[in-house]
Every structure is written in C-alpha cells, then in structure tokens.
Amino acid sequence: MVKIDARNIGRTLDDAGSWRAIVLHGDDTGLIRERAAQAVRLVAGTTDDPFQVAQLDRETQDRLEEEATALSLIGGRRVVWVRDGQDSLAPLFKRVLDASTDALVVIEAPGVTARSKLRALAEAHKQVASIACYPEEGRALSQTVTEALAQAGVTIDRDALIWLLGVLGADRSGVRGEVEKLLLYAGPNGRLDLPAVQDCVGDAGGNSLEDAAFSALCGNRMMADQALERALADGANPVAVARTVLGVLVRLQKVAQAVQDGQGRAEAMKSLKPPVFFKRTATFGQALDRWSLPALTLAARETQAFELACKQSASPDLALCRRHIASLCTVRKA
C-alpha cells in the first residue's frame, strides 16, 4: 500500500518521475490542481505541450488507455493528466496499470471517499502514489502565508495575520490568489499592517462561496446562484461549499445566541473571532433578521447532512450543491 504520509508529500512530488501514477484526492481542489501541475511539469517539462501532456476531462476520460500507451512523438516521457477522476475511471485505470507503458498518469480525484474504488486501487498498487489534499488551517495555513510573503521580503504584523487567516477561504488557489495580491500591494521588502491587509483583501476578494452563502441566507436566489456558479467555475467543489455555508451558519448562530442572552447585536458581531468584516455587516444583519436561532440550528444540521451526502460514491454532488443553496433562500421552520 503506497498511501503517502503528509510529511513525505513534498519528497514524493519532487520524485514524481519514479511513479507510474499519482492520484490526488481530498477536499482542497486548489491544492490538488497545484500538486498535479507540479508533478506534470517535473516529468514533462511543461503543462501545456499537447505532444508531451494529454489532458483528459470527464468527457474524454475514455481515452485514458489509448493516451497512456501511446508513444511520444518527440522523445521523453509523456504524461496523461486526468481531471475530475471518479470511481467510473477505476476499470480503465486498472487496465493501464496492467499494461506495459512508460507514461506517468496523474489523476485529480477531488471528493472521492476512503471507500472509493479508485482510491483503493491506487493505495493497493506499489507503483502508484495516493496523496491526500486537505485544506490547510491553523498553524499550517499561517506558515504557508508567512513563508510566501517572506520569499519576497514582505513582513506582516501579528494582528494583520490573525485577521487575514480568519477571512481566507479554505481552497489553496484562493489563498495563493490573496497572497499574490498582498505581495503586489506591499511591494518588495514591504510591510503589511492591519489597515493595509483589510484594504487589499477585503472579504477575501469577494469570496464567491461566502457570497453564495450570504445571498442565499438573505433570500436573494439570483445572486446566490451566480456566486455559486462563479465558485464552481473557479474550481470549488461541493464539499467546500458545504463547509463555507456551515461556517457562516455557525457564526450567525453565535451572534443570535448572544443577542438572545441579552447582548447587543453590534457588540456580539464585533466579539466574533474574527469580527464581522465591515463590508459584510449589512448582509450579516439581513441574515440575522430573517433567521431565528432554531432555524439556523436546523440549517446547520441540514448542511452537515448535505456534506455527508456529497462524500458518498457516485453521488450527484453538483446537483445536491445547487439544490442546497436554493433551499437556503427560503427560511424553514425549526
């Protein structure tokens, strides 16, 4: 079984050419894409040369065996890069592993469960690396951000870093995008304080997932649908949607509970860690006006059930995702 330990992921990717295949799975689609591109680039020297890299999406995955056994026309090792791999790919993948081929197969498989046939096949084969990609949080996320800033000589104040970590989304590509904005804002060897970070990042660049959640909770179906589709187009997956929605609901619950206990709403919103960003204050208040504490609790339970359903093999996760966001546009009785 070659299930790569988190401590060895960097070493494994640096030695991607020693494997016949690499399967990347988990909830962080941005990190999956980043690591897949790293492996492809290391072996093929590029990610976009059609002679060296065959890219297959869900509609073209039936060509996996054909592409994996094809000879390189210009020499060097070819790479077959598969997007959105699901259990339906397992039989084809097994035939490729049973065949004699020199191509490296890199499969992005976001959201597949631990009992997935594709994961089981990858983890049982000694020449396949199975790599889990989950959102960074806490110390790991802090280290990623500070190291990326430090490479450009940019320093960040502690209170600014704490605020930033509180508003950054879970997806790696989103984190990278916000860090790049901060680097441009600060300039080489610059310094970032709290006002500078808030001015530059705002609410994490108008985070589409959070936009979808708040628009839905405020009853704006059109804006919720538009924000959701933007997020999905940018690579977010339904599990990330569920976790973002749940995070918003939990924060609303905390404020609603504090108000019920006699605290003022504005004071309760400021006491959240991190406090409600000033550009979110209006929509946060609108959501509180529409939802009672019992209704928020019920919505949180339903969101947890939605996340679990998305993790089941062969589940129509995108359809479930769209339906759940739509359902949040109407307040249900607890």
C-alpha positions as CSV (number, residue, x, y, z in Angstrom):
1,M,0.0,0.0,0.0
2,V,1.5,3.4,-1.0
3,K,-0.6,5.9,0.9
4,I,1.7,8.9,1.2
5,D,2.1,10.3,4.7
6,A,1.7,14.1,4.9
7,R,5.3,14.5,5.9
8,N,6.5,12.8,2.7
9,I,4.3,14.5,0.2
10,G,6.9,17.1,-0.8
11,R,9.6,14.4,-1.3
12,T,7.1,12.3,-3.3
13,L,6.2,15.1,-5.7
14,D,9.9,16.1,-6.1
15,D,10.4,12.5,-7.3
16,A,7.2,12.2,-9.4
17,G,9.1,10.5,-12.2
18,S,9.7,7.4,-10.1
19,W,6.0,6.6,-10.1
20,R,3.7,5.1,-12.7
21,A,0.8,7.1,-11.5
22,I,-0.1,9.7,-8.9
23,V,-3.7,10.0,-7.6
24,L,-4.5,13.2,-5.8
25,H,-7.7,13.3,-3.7
26,G,-9.3,15.3,-0.9
27,D,-11.4,18.5,-0.4
28,D,-8.9,21.2,-1.5
29,T,-9.3,21.4,-5.2
30,G,-6.8,24.2,-5.5
31,L,-4.1,22.2,-3.7
32,I,-5.0,19.1,-5.9
33,R,-4.5,21.2,-9.0
34,E,-1.3,22.8,-7.7
35,R,0.3,19.4,-6.9
36,A,-0.9,17.8,-10.1
37,A,0.7,20.6,-12.2
38,Q,3.9,20.3,-10.2
39,A,4.1,16.6,-11.0
40,V,3.2,17.1,-14.6
41,R,5.8,19.9,-15.1
42,L,8.5,17.9,-13.4
43,V,8.2,14.9,-15.7
44,A,7.1,16.5,-19.0
45,G,8.9,19.9,-18.5
46,T,5.6,21.7,-19.3
47,T,1.9,21.5,-18.6
48,D,0.5,22.6,-22.0
49,D,2.5,20.9,-24.7
50,P,0.0,18.5,-26.4
51,F,2.8,16.3,-27.6
52,Q,4.0,15.6,-24.1
53,V,0.9,16.1,-22.0
54,A,-2.5,14.6,-22.7
55,Q,-5.2,16.4,-20.7
56,L,-8.4,14.4,-20.2
57,D,-11.6,15.8,-18.6
58,R,-14.8,13.9,-17.6
59,E,-16.0,13.7,-21.2
60,T,-12.7,12.4,-22.6
61,Q,-11.6,10.0,-19.9
62,D,-12.5,7.0,-22.0
63,R,-9.2,7.8,-23.9
64,L,-7.1,7.0,-20.8
65,E,-5.8,3.7,-22.0
66,E,-5.1,5.0,-25.5
67,E,-3.2,8.0,-24.3
68,A,-1.3,6.1,-21.6
69,T,0.0,3.5,-24.1
70,A,0.8,6.0,-26.9
71,L,4.5,6.6,-27.8
72,S,6.0,10.1,-27.5
73,L,6.5,11.6,-31.0
74,I,9.3,13.9,-29.9
75,G,11.0,11.7,-27.2
76,G,10.9,12.0,-23.5
77,R,8.3,10.7,-21.1
78,R,4.6,11.5,-21.7
79,V,2.1,12.5,-19.0
80,V,-1.6,11.8,-19.0
81,W,-3.3,14.4,-16.8
82,V,-6.8,13.4,-15.8
83,R,-9.2,15.9,-14.3
84,D,-12.3,15.1,-12.1
85,G,-11.5,11.4,-11.7
86,Q,-14.3,9.3,-10.2
87,D,-14.9,5.6,-9.5
88,S,-16.1,5.1,-13.0
89,L,-12.4,5.6,-14.1
90,A,-11.2,2.6,-12.0
91,P,-11.6,-0.2,-14.6
92,L,-9.7,1.9,-17.2
93,F,-7.0,2.8,-14.7
94,K,-6.5,-0.8,-13.8
95,R,-6.0,-1.8,-17.4
96,V,-3.4,0.9,-17.8
97,L,-1.6,-0.3,-14.7
98,D,-1.7,-3.9,-16.1
99,A,-0.3,-2.8,-19.4
100,S,3.3,-2.0,-20.3
101,T,3.6,1.7,-20.5
102,D,6.1,4.4,-19.7
103,A,3.7,7.3,-19.3
104,L,3.0,8.9,-16.0
105,V,-0.7,9.1,-15.2
106,V,-1.7,12.0,-12.9
107,I,-5.3,11.8,-11.7
108,E,-7.1,14.6,-9.9
109,A,-9.9,13.0,-7.9
110,P,-11.5,15.6,-5.6
111,G,-14.1,14.4,-3.2
112,V,-13.7,10.7,-3.6
113,T,-14.3,8.8,-0.3
114,A,-12.0,6.5,1.6
115,R,-14.0,3.6,0.3
116,S,-13.7,4.7,-3.3
117,K,-12.7,2.1,-5.8
118,L,-10.3,4.5,-7.5
119,R,-8.5,5.2,-4.2
120,A,-8.5,1.6,-3.2
121,L,-6.8,0.7,-6.5
122,A,-4.2,3.5,-6.1
123,E,-3.4,2.6,-2.5
124,A,-3.0,-1.1,-3.3
125,H,-0.5,-0.7,-6.1
126,K,3.1,-0.3,-5.2
127,Q,3.9,2.0,-8.1
128,V,1.1,4.4,-7.5
129,A,1.3,7.3,-5.1
130,S,-2.0,8.1,-3.3
131,I,-1.8,11.7,-2.0
132,A,-4.5,13.4,0.2
133,C,-5.0,17.1,-0.2
134,Y,-7.0,18.8,2.5
135,P,-7.5,22.5,3.3
136,E,-4.8,24.0,5.5
137,E,-5.8,25.6,8.7
138,G,-4.3,26.9,11.9
139,R,-0.5,26.7,12.1
140,A,-0.2,25.1,8.7
141,L,-2.1,27.9,6.9
142,S,-0.2,30.5,8.9
143,Q,3.1,29.0,7.8
144,T,2.1,28.9,4.2
145,V,1.1,32.6,4.2
146,T,4.1,33.8,6.1
147,E,6.6,31.8,4.0
148,A,5.1,33.0,0.8
149,L,5.3,36.6,2.0
150,A,8.8,36.1,3.4
151,Q,10.1,34.9,0.0
152,A,9.5,38.5,-1.3
153,G,10.9,40.0,1.9
154,V,7.4,41.1,3.0
155,T,6.6,41.2,6.7
156,I,3.1,41.2,8.2
157,D,2.0,42.4,11.7
158,R,0.6,39.8,14.0
159,D,-2.9,41.3,14.3
160,A,-3.0,41.6,10.5
161,L,-2.0,38.0,10.1
162,I,-4.7,36.8,12.6
163,W,-7.3,38.8,10.7
164,L,-6.2,37.5,7.4
165,L,-6.2,33.9,8.5
166,G,-9.8,34.4,9.7
167,V,-11.1,35.6,6.3
168,L,-9.1,33.5,3.9
169,G,-11.1,30.7,2.2
170,A,-10.2,27.1,2.5
171,D,-9.2,26.5,-1.1
172,R,-5.4,26.6,-1.8
173,S,-5.9,28.5,-5.1
174,G,-7.9,31.2,-3.3
175,V,-5.2,31.5,-0.6
176,R,-2.5,31.8,-3.3
177,G,-4.5,34.5,-5.1
178,E,-4.9,36.6,-2.0
179,V,-1.2,36.3,-1.1
180,E,-0.3,37.4,-4.6
181,K,-2.5,40.5,-4.2
182,L,-0.8,41.3,-0.9
183,L,2.7,40.9,-2.4
184,L,1.8,43.4,-5.2
185,Y,0.3,45.8,-2.6
186,A,3.3,45.7,-0.3
187,G,6.0,45.7,-2.9
188,P,9.5,44.1,-2.4
189,N,10.6,44.2,1.3
190,G,7.4,45.9,2.3
191,R,5.4,45.7,5.5
192,L,1.7,44.9,5.9
193,D,-0.3,46.2,8.9
194,L,-4.0,45.5,9.6
195,P,-5.4,48.5,7.7
196,A,-3.3,47.6,4.7
197,V,-4.4,44.0,4.7
198,Q,-8.1,44.9,5.2
199,D,-7.9,47.4,2.3
200,C,-6.2,44.9,0.0
201,V,-8.0,41.7,0.8
202,G,-11.4,43.0,1.9
203,D,-13.6,40.0,2.4
204,A,-11.1,37.6,0.7
205,G,-11.6,39.1,-2.7
206,G,-15.4,38.9,-2.6
207,N,-15.1,35.1,-1.9
208,S,-17.7,33.6,-4.2
209,L,-18.6,30.8,-1.8
210,E,-19.3,33.2,1.1
211,D,-21.2,35.4,-1.4
212,A,-23.3,32.4,-2.3
213,A,-24.0,31.6,1.3
214,F,-24.9,35.1,2.4
215,S,-27.0,35.7,-0.7
216,A,-29.0,32.6,-0.1
217,L,-29.5,33.3,3.6
218,C,-30.7,36.8,2.7
219,G,-33.2,35.3,0.3
220,N,-31.5,36.5,-2.9
221,R,-31.8,33.4,-5.2
222,M,-30.3,35.0,-8.3
223,M,-27.2,36.4,-6.6
224,A,-26.7,33.1,-4.7
225,D,-26.9,31.1,-7.9
226,Q,-24.5,33.5,-9.7
227,A,-21.9,33.4,-6.9
228,L,-22.1,29.6,-6.6
229,E,-21.5,29.1,-10.4
230,R,-18.5,31.5,-10.2
231,A,-17.1,29.5,-7.3
232,L,-17.6,26.2,-9.1
233,A,-16.1,27.5,-12.3
234,D,-13.0,28.6,-10.2
235,G,-12.6,25.1,-9.0
236,A,-14.5,24.9,-5.7
237,N,-16.2,21.6,-5.0
238,P,-19.5,20.8,-3.2
239,V,-17.7,19.8,0.0
240,A,-16.0,23.2,0.1
241,V,-19.4,24.8,-0.4
242,A,-20.9,22.8,2.5
243,R,-18.0,23.8,4.8
244,T,-18.3,27.5,3.9
245,V,-22.1,27.5,4.4
246,L,-21.6,25.8,7.7
247,G,-19.0,28.3,8.8
248,V,-21.4,31.2,8.0
249,L,-24.2,29.5,9.9
250,V,-22.1,28.8,13.0
251,R,-21.1,32.5,13.1
252,L,-24.7,33.6,12.7
253,Q,-25.7,31.1,15.5
254,K,-23.2,32.6,17.9
255,V,-24.4,36.1,17.4
256,A,-28.1,35.0,17.6
257,Q,-27.4,33.2,20.8
258,A,-25.6,36.2,22.3
259,V,-28.5,38.5,21.4
260,Q,-30.9,36.1,22.9
261,D,-28.8,36.2,26.1
262,G,-29.1,40.0,26.2
263,Q,-26.1,41.2,24.4
264,G,-26.4,43.9,21.7
265,R,-26.2,42.8,18.1
266,A,-23.4,45.1,17.1
267,E,-21.4,44.2,20.2
268,A,-22.0,40.5,19.5
269,M,-20.8,40.8,15.9
270,K,-17.6,42.6,17.0
271,S,-16.9,39.9,19.6
272,L,-16.7,37.2,16.9
273,K,-13.2,35.9,16.1
274,P,-12.5,37.3,13.6
275,P,-15.1,40.1,13.9
276,V,-17.5,40.6,11.0
277,F,-15.8,42.5,8.3
278,F,-17.3,45.9,7.8
279,K,-18.3,45.1,4.1
280,R,-20.2,42.1,5.4
281,T,-22.0,43.9,8.2
282,A,-25.1,44.7,6.2
283,T,-25.7,41.2,4.8
284,F,-24.8,39.6,8.1
285,G,-27.5,41.7,9.7
286,Q,-30.0,40.9,7.0
287,A,-29.4,37.2,7.5
288,L,-29.9,37.6,11.3
289,D,-33.2,39.4,10.6
290,R,-34.5,36.5,8.5
291,W,-33.3,33.6,10.6
292,S,-34.2,32.6,14.2
293,L,-31.7,30.7,16.3
294,P,-33.7,27.4,16.0
295,A,-33.9,27.8,12.2
296,L,-30.2,28.4,12.0
297,T,-29.5,25.3,14.0
298,L,-31.8,23.3,11.7
299,A,-30.0,24.7,8.6
300,A,-26.6,23.8,10.1
301,R,-27.8,20.2,10.6
302,E,-29.1,20.0,7.1
303,T,-25.8,21.4,5.8
304,Q,-23.8,18.7,7.6
305,A,-26.1,16.1,6.1
306,F,-25.5,17.7,2.6
307,E,-21.8,17.4,3.1
308,L,-22.0,13.8,4.1
309,A,-24.2,13.1,1.0
310,C,-21.6,14.7,-1.3
311,K,-19.0,12.3,0.0
312,Q,-20.9,9.2,-1.0
313,S,-19.5,7.4,-4.1
314,A,-21.2,8.4,-7.3
315,S,-23.4,11.0,-5.6
316,P,-24.8,13.8,-7.8
317,D,-22.8,16.2,-5.7
318,L,-23.2,19.2,-8.0
319,A,-27.0,18.8,-8.2
320,L,-27.1,18.4,-4.4
321,C,-25.0,21.5,-4.1
322,R,-27.2,23.7,-6.2
323,R,-30.3,22.3,-4.5
324,H,-29.0,23.1,-1.0
325,I,-28.1,26.7,-1.9
326,A,-31.5,27.1,-3.4
327,S,-33.2,25.7,-0.3
328,L,-31.4,28.2,1.9
329,C,-33.1,31.0,0.1
330,T,-36.3,30.1,1.9
331,V,-36.3,30.1,5.7
332,R,-37.6,26.8,7.1
333,K,-39.3,26.4,10.5
334,A,-37.2,24.6,13.1
